[in-house]
Amino acid sequence: MTPKSTEPKSDEFLLTVFFKHDQAKNLDEIQKQLDATGFWKNFPPEGIEVASWYVMMGIGHVVTIKVPPARLREVNIAIERNAWGAFSTDFYTTYDFMSAWQGFRAKALAEEPS
């Protein structure tokens, strides 16, 4: 299976959201809050593609989504209505650096003295 590209279409941008666990709550309490708000059903909004979803131990969930600019408000509302209470959030516009990194690394390795 070929991995999907994280590169957004020209009418999208990447947005990384840190869903930081409320450490005053245990996992069962967080899950109960997420179930009560419909988080798993409502985030991301229909038609918003998830590029990656990781859990960072000690932090929470780190999710990168592809967002058409016209739908940014919808994404924000989905987070405010469904994630708050279980998570605090940070947002970062993002771009895929993998191919650039690979090029820089290959060049650096090729320049190493033998």
C-alpha positions, 0 to 999 in steps of 0.5 A: 500500500502506498502511503498517502501524501501529506501535501495539501491541495493548492486550496488547502493548508495543513493545520496541526492541533495539539490536544493536550490532556487535562492532567487533572483528569484520568483517562477514563474521565477524559474519555467520558468527556469526549463521548459526552461531547461527541468528539469522535463523531464530530472531529474533524468535521465531515470532509476534512482529511486527517494527514496524521494522528499521533499520541505523544506521551505526556502531552496528548494527541497531535493531529494534522489535518488538511483544511480549505481556508473557507472551512477554518471557522468550522474546524475551530467550532468543532474543537471548541464544542467537542474537545474543550473540557477534555483537552486544552489546544494549541494550533500550528500551521504546518508544512511537509518538510520530509522531501526537503530533509531527505535532500539535505541529508543525502547531500550531507552524506554524499559530502562526507569524507571517506 
